[in-house]
């Protein structure tokens, strides 16, 4: 057993496994089975690892290290529900184990049990406020919750983040996520203060610069927002996803006082150059062309985006409708507009951006009776 541990420490895994197996053959204790299970897991022999770890627990049901290792092995196999069950048993044995609460939080997050995951990470941080794993797990859980929950409880997210930033003010991800939530809630001045605090902790945080730009743009500080977005691009110059997000923010708003279309064009062009097969990059290039008055180039970019996106959505269709209208192509404009309307009618929750664009397109095209617009029958061939 000692030989196996020494070999494992220097990275000689196959030999370590052989040594542990001999130890099990000579003296099949819970500790020996657990060490063998860990070594097998590190070698990605997970099924064999589970067998050894379960045997260790059978021999010693109070063996907390073996239970934690079993939970970790199940996490690596993405068997979330089993991991949750085993880690809860571990916490019953030792409720003050920060690592156990962190691993349980990870299993709950992966199975989209967000509220319970948040509770587990908070408990881990109450035991060990400096736990990097618990801190990052909490941030990832909250970000996943905000992205995927139908109607996320923003008040809950703010409360949790305010609590953990007080406890660990040096962890910039907390400040960045909190600032992004303030932006979503429309509390833009508070968002700006929070994100500036994040950047004091980590000046090269791309997301903090991005969300700061969003908040500044919402308050009409277009030139300041553009500077923040440029910083976001500066720290992620080869990431087309970030470039596309920046171009989106600079061109999407119907109010020209909250746009920088020229900068949006520059960034969108960079995104397309880096990712010529990315639908979103072409989409925001289409938006930027529309906002700068080049209707034909806008349509060409939007058509490319729709082709890559296997049809598209109102983000492409409504700008296409407006571009066709500007070119005097009324039939095409109407087709794309009402295609968007039908898509939005089928959704329980319509994205705010699409609703804003629908209103802009309706105003441009002179569609004033919203009731008639929404009751227009579906025409065959338009989908």
C-alpha positions as CSV (number, residue, x, y, z in Angstrom):
1,X,0.0,0.0,0.0
2,X,2.8,2.4,0.9
3,X,4.6,1.6,-2.3
4,X,1.4,2.3,-4.3
5,X,1.1,5.7,-2.7
6,X,4.7,6.5,-3.4
7,X,4.3,5.5,-7.1
8,X,1.1,7.5,-7.4
9,X,2.7,10.6,-6.0
10,X,5.3,10.6,-8.8
11,X,2.7,9.9,-11.5
12,X,3.5,6.2,-12.2
13,X,-0.1,5.2,-12.2
14,X,0.0,1.7,-13.8
15,X,2.7,0.6,-11.3
16,X,0.7,2.2,-8.5
17,X,-2.4,0.3,-9.4
18,X,-0.4,-3.0,-9.5
19,X,1.0,-2.2,-6.0
20,X,-2.5,-1.4,-4.6
21,X,-3.9,-4.6,-6.1
22,X,-1.2,-6.6,-4.4
23,X,-2.0,-4.8,-1.1
24,X,-5.7,-5.8,-1.6
25,X,-4.9,-9.4,-2.3
26,X,-2.7,-9.6,0.9
27,X,-4.9,-7.6,3.2
28,X,-8.3,-6.5,1.8
29,X,-9.0,-3.6,4.1
30,X,-11.3,-0.7,3.4
31,X,-8.3,1.6,3.1
32,X,-6.6,-0.6,0.6
33,X,-9.7,-0.9,-1.6
34,X,-10.3,2.9,-1.4
35,X,-6.7,3.7,-2.5
36,X,-7.0,1.2,-5.4
37,X,-10.3,2.8,-6.3
38,X,-8.8,6.3,-6.4
39,X,-5.9,5.1,-8.5
40,X,-8.2,3.4,-11.0
41,X,-10.3,6.6,-11.2
42,X,-7.2,8.7,-11.9
43,X,-6.5,6.3,-14.8
44,X,-10.0,6.8,-16.0
45,X,-11.0,3.2,-15.3
46,X,-14.1,4.4,-13.6
47,X,-16.2,1.3,-13.6
48,X,-13.5,-0.6,-11.8
49,X,-13.0,2.3,-9.5
50,X,-16.6,2.2,-8.4
51,X,-16.3,-1.5,-7.6
52,X,-13.4,-0.9,-5.3
53,X,-14.8,2.2,-3.6
54,X,-18.1,0.5,-2.9
55,X,-16.3,-2.5,-1.4
56,X,-14.4,-0.1,0.9
57,X,-17.7,1.4,2.1
58,X,-19.2,-2.1,2.6
59,X,-16.2,-2.9,4.8
60,X,-16.4,0.4,6.7
61,X,-19.7,2.3,6.3
62,X,-18.2,5.2,8.3
63,X,-15.2,5.6,5.9
64,X,-15.9,9.2,4.8
65,X,-12.9,9.5,2.4
66,X,-14.2,6.5,0.4
67,X,-17.7,8.0,0.2
68,X,-16.3,11.2,-1.1
69,X,-14.1,9.4,-3.6
70,X,-17.2,7.4,-4.7
71,X,-19.1,10.7,-5.2
72,X,-16.3,12.1,-7.3
73,X,-16.1,9.0,-9.4
74,X,-19.9,9.2,-10.1
75,X,-19.5,12.9,-11.0
76,X,-16.8,12.0,-13.5
77,X,-19.2,9.4,-15.0
78,X,-22.0,12.1,-15.1
79,X,-24.2,9.9,-13.0
80,X,-25.6,12.9,-11.2
81,X,-28.4,11.4,-9.2
82,X,-26.2,8.6,-7.8
83,X,-23.6,11.2,-6.9
84,X,-26.2,13.2,-5.1
85,X,-27.3,10.2,-3.1
86,X,-23.8,9.2,-2.1
87,X,-22.7,12.7,-1.2
88,X,-25.7,13.2,1.0
89,X,-24.9,10.1,2.9
90,X,-21.4,11.4,3.4
91,X,-22.7,14.7,4.8
92,X,-24.9,12.8,7.2
93,X,-21.6,11.4,8.6
94,X,-19.7,14.7,8.5
95,X,-21.8,17.9,8.1
96,X,-18.7,20.1,8.4
97,X,-16.9,18.7,5.4
98,X,-16.6,21.7,3.0
99,X,-15.4,19.5,0.1
100,X,-18.4,17.2,0.5
101,X,-20.8,20.1,0.3
102,X,-18.9,21.5,-2.7
103,X,-19.1,18.1,-4.5
104,X,-22.8,17.8,-3.7
105,X,-23.4,21.3,-5.0
106,X,-21.7,20.3,-8.3
107,X,-23.9,17.2,-8.6
108,X,-27.0,19.2,-7.9
109,X,-26.0,22.0,-10.4
110,X,-25.3,19.4,-13.1
111,X,-28.8,17.9,-12.6
112,X,-30.3,21.4,-12.7
113,X,-31.4,21.4,-9.1
114,X,-30.2,25.0,-8.9
115,X,-31.7,26.1,-5.6
116,X,-30.4,23.1,-3.7
117,X,-27.0,23.5,-5.4
118,X,-26.8,27.1,-4.3
119,X,-27.6,26.0,-0.7
120,X,-24.8,23.4,-0.8
121,X,-22.2,25.9,-2.1
122,X,-23.2,28.5,0.4
123,X,-22.8,25.9,3.2
124,X,-19.4,25.0,1.8
125,X,-18.4,28.6,1.9
126,X,-19.7,29.1,5.4
127,X,-17.3,26.4,6.5
128,X,-14.4,27.5,4.3
129,X,-14.8,31.1,3.0
130,X,-11.7,30.8,0.9
131,X,-12.7,27.7,-1.0
132,X,-12.0,28.4,-4.7
133,X,-13.9,25.3,-5.8
134,X,-17.1,26.3,-3.9
135,X,-16.8,29.9,-5.1
136,X,-16.5,29.0,-8.7
137,X,-19.2,26.3,-8.4
138,X,-21.6,28.8,-6.9
139,X,-20.9,31.3,-9.8
140,X,-21.4,28.6,-12.4
141,X,-24.6,27.4,-10.8
142,X,-26.0,31.0,-10.7
143,X,-25.0,31.6,-14.3
144,X,-26.6,28.4,-15.4
145,X,-29.7,29.2,-13.5
146,X,-29.9,32.7,-15.0
147,X,-29.4,31.2,-18.5
148,X,-31.8,28.2,-18.4
149,X,-34.5,28.9,-15.8
150,X,-37.8,30.1,-17.4
151,X,-38.2,32.9,-14.9
152,X,-35.2,33.2,-12.7
153,X,-35.6,34.7,-9.2
154,X,-33.2,37.7,-9.6
155,X,-33.8,38.9,-6.1
156,X,-32.6,35.5,-4.8
157,X,-29.5,35.7,-6.9
158,X,-28.7,39.3,-5.7
159,X,-29.2,38.2,-2.1
160,X,-26.8,35.3,-2.4
161,X,-24.1,37.2,-4.3
162,X,-24.3,40.2,-1.9
163,X,-23.8,37.7,1.0
164,X,-20.8,36.0,-0.6
165,X,-19.1,39.2,-1.8
166,X,-19.2,40.5,1.8
167,X,-17.6,37.3,2.9
168,X,-15.0,37.0,0.1
169,X,-14.6,40.5,-1.5
170,X,-11.5,39.5,-3.4
171,X,-13.3,37.0,-5.7
172,X,-14.0,39.0,-8.8
173,X,-16.4,36.5,-10.3
174,X,-18.9,37.3,-7.6
175,X,-18.8,41.0,-8.4
176,X,-19.0,40.4,-12.1
177,X,-22.0,38.1,-11.8
178,X,-23.7,40.5,-9.4
179,X,-23.1,43.4,-11.8
180,X,-24.6,41.4,-14.7
181,X,-27.8,40.7,-12.6
182,X,-28.2,44.4,-11.7
183,X,-28.0,45.1,-15.5
184,X,-30.7,42.5,-16.2
185,X,-32.9,44.1,-13.4
186,X,-32.5,47.5,-15.0
187,X,-30.5,48.9,-12.0
188,X,-27.8,50.2,-14.3
189,X,-26.1,52.7,-11.9
190,X,-25.7,50.0,-9.3
191,X,-24.4,47.6,-12.0
192,X,-21.8,50.2,-13.0
193,X,-20.6,50.6,-9.4
194,X,-20.4,46.8,-8.9
195,X,-18.6,46.1,-12.2
196,X,-16.1,48.8,-11.5
197,X,-15.5,47.1,-8.2
198,X,-14.9,43.8,-10.1
199,X,-12.4,45.5,-12.4
200,X,-10.4,46.8,-9.4
201,X,-10.0,43.2,-8.4
202,X,-9.2,41.9,-11.9
203,X,-8.6,44.6,-14.5
204,X,-8.4,42.2,-17.4
205,X,-11.8,40.5,-16.8
206,X,-13.5,40.4,-20.2
207,X,-17.0,39.8,-18.9
208,X,-16.8,42.7,-16.4
209,X,-15.8,45.0,-19.2
210,X,-18.6,43.6,-21.4
211,X,-21.4,44.0,-18.8
212,X,-20.1,47.4,-17.8
213,X,-20.5,48.4,-21.4
214,X,-24.0,47.1,-21.4
215,X,-24.9,49.1,-18.3
216,X,-23.3,52.3,-19.6
217,X,-25.1,51.9,-22.9
218,X,-28.4,51.6,-21.2
219,X,-27.8,54.9,-19.4
220,X,-27.0,56.6,-22.7
221,X,-23.2,56.8,-22.1
222,X,-22.5,55.6,-25.6
223,X,-18.9,56.8,-25.9
224,X,-18.0,55.4,-22.4
225,X,-19.7,52.1,-23.2
226,X,-17.8,51.8,-26.5
227,X,-14.5,52.2,-24.5
228,X,-15.6,49.4,-22.2
229,X,-16.6,47.1,-25.1
230,X,-13.2,47.8,-26.7
231,X,-11.6,46.6,-23.5
232,X,-13.7,43.5,-23.6
233,X,-12.5,42.9,-27.2
234,X,-8.9,43.8,-26.2
235,X,-8.8,41.0,-23.7
236,X,-10.6,38.5,-26.0
237,X,-9.3,39.4,-29.4
238,X,-9.5,35.9,-30.9
239,X,-12.9,34.9,-29.4
240,X,-15.6,35.4,-32.0
241,X,-18.4,34.7,-29.5
242,X,-17.3,37.7,-27.4
243,X,-16.9,39.9,-30.5
244,X,-20.4,38.9,-31.7
245,X,-21.9,39.7,-28.2
246,X,-20.2,43.2,-28.3
247,X,-21.5,43.8,-31.9
248,X,-25.0,42.7,-30.8
249,X,-25.1,45.3,-27.9
250,X,-23.8,48.1,-30.1
251,X,-26.3,47.6,-32.9
252,X,-29.5,46.0,-31.5
253,X,-31.2,48.9,-29.8
254,X,-34.0,50.7,-31.7
255,X,-33.0,54.0,-30.1
256,X,-30.0,55.5,-32.0
257,X,-28.9,57.2,-28.8
258,X,-28.0,53.8,-27.4
259,X,-26.1,52.5,-30.4
260,X,-22.6,52.9,-31.9
261,X,-23.2,51.3,-35.3
262,X,-19.8,52.1,-36.7
263,X,-18.1,50.4,-33.9
264,X,-20.6,47.5,-34.1
265,X,-19.7,47.2,-37.8
266,X,-15.9,47.0,-37.0
267,X,-16.4,44.4,-34.3
268,X,-18.9,42.3,-36.3
269,X,-16.5,42.3,-39.3
270,X,-13.8,40.9,-37.0
271,X,-16.1,38.2,-35.7
272,X,-16.9,37.0,-39.2
273,X,-13.3,37.1,-40.2
274,X,-12.5,34.8,-37.2
275,X,-15.5,32.6,-37.6
276,X,-16.8,32.6,-41.2
277,X,-19.2,29.7,-40.4
278,X,-20.7,31.2,-37.3
279,X,-24.4,32.2,-37.8
280,X,-24.4,34.8,-35.0
281,X,-21.4,36.6,-36.3
282,X,-23.1,36.9,-39.7
283,X,-26.3,38.0,-38.0
284,X,-24.8,40.9,-36.1
285,X,-22.9,41.9,-39.3
286,X,-26.3,42.1,-41.0
287,X,-27.6,44.2,-38.1
288,X,-24.5,46.5,-38.3
289,X,-25.0,46.9,-42.1
290,X,-28.6,47.8,-41.6
291,X,-27.9,50.3,-38.9
292,X,-25.3,52.0,-41.1
293,X,-27.8,52.2,-44.0
294,X,-26.5,49.5,-46.4
295,X,-29.7,47.5,-46.8
296,X,-28.4,45.2,-49.6
297,X,-25.3,44.1,-47.7
298,X,-27.5,43.7,-44.6
299,X,-29.6,41.2,-46.5
300,X,-26.6,39.3,-47.8
301,X,-25.2,38.9,-44.3
302,X,-28.6,37.9,-42.9
303,X,-29.1,35.3,-45.7
304,X,-25.7,33.8,-44.9
305,X,-26.7,33.7,-41.2
306,X,-30.0,32.1,-41.9
307,X,-28.4,29.5,-44.1
308,X,-25.9,28.6,-41.4
309,X,-28.6,28.6,-38.8
310,X,-30.8,26.3,-40.8
311,X,-33.6,28.8,-41.1
312,X,-33.1,31.3,-38.4
313,X,-35.3,33.1,-36.0
314,X,-36.8,36.6,-35.5
315,X,-33.4,38.0,-34.8
316,X,-32.6,37.5,-38.5
317,X,-36.1,37.8,-40.0
318,X,-37.1,41.1,-38.5
319,X,-34.0,42.9,-39.7
320,X,-34.5,41.2,-43.1
321,X,-38.0,42.5,-43.1
322,X,-36.8,46.0,-42.4
323,X,-34.0,45.8,-45.0
324,X,-36.5,44.5,-47.7
325,X,-38.9,47.4,-46.8
326,X,-36.1,50.0,-47.1
327,X,-35.3,48.5,-50.6
328,X,-39.0,48.8,-51.6
329,X,-39.5,45.0,-51.6
330,X,-42.8,45.0,-49.7
331,X,-43.8,41.4,-50.3
332,X,-40.6,40.0,-49.0
333,X,-40.7,42.4,-46.0
334,X,-44.2,41.2,-45.1
335,X,-43.2,37.6,-45.4
336,X,-40.4,37.9,-43.0
337,X,-42.3,40.1,-40.6
338,X,-45.3,37.8,-40.3
339,X,-43.1,34.8,-40.1
340,X,-41.6,36.4,-37.0
341,X,-45.0,37.2,-35.6
342,X,-46.1,33.5,-35.8
343,X,-42.8,32.4,-34.2
344,X,-43.3,34.8,-31.3
345,X,-47.0,33.7,-30.9
346,X,-45.9,30.1,-30.4
347,X,-43.5,31.0,-27.5
348,X,-44.7,31.2,-24.0
349,X,-42.1,33.8,-23.2
350,X,-40.9,36.1,-26.0
351,X,-37.4,37.4,-25.7
352,X,-37.5,41.2,-25.0
353,X,-35.1,41.9,-27.8
354,X,-37.4,40.3,-30.4
355,X,-40.4,42.2,-29.1
356,X,-38.5,45.4,-29.3
357,X,-37.4,44.6,-32.9
358,X,-41.0,43.6,-33.8
359,X,-42.2,47.0,-32.6
360,X,-39.5,48.8,-34.6
361,X,-40.3,46.8,-37.8
362,X,-44.1,47.4,-37.3
363,X,-43.5,51.1,-37.0
364,X,-41.2,51.3,-40.0
365,X,-43.6,49.2,-42.2
366,X,-46.7,51.1,-41.0
367,X,-48.4,48.1,-39.3
368,X,-50.5,49.9,-36.7
369,X,-53.2,47.5,-35.7
370,X,-51.5,44.9,-33.5
371,X,-54.7,42.9,-33.2
372,X,-55.0,42.4,-36.9
373,X,-51.3,41.6,-37.1
374,X,-51.4,38.9,-34.5
375,X,-54.6,37.3,-36.0
376,X,-53.2,37.2,-39.5
377,X,-53.6,33.5,-40.7
378,X,-50.6,31.4,-41.4
379,X,-49.8,31.3,-45.1
380,X,-48.5,28.0,-46.5
381,X,-45.0,28.1,-47.9
382,X,-43.7,30.9,-45.7
383,X,-42.1,28.6,-43.1
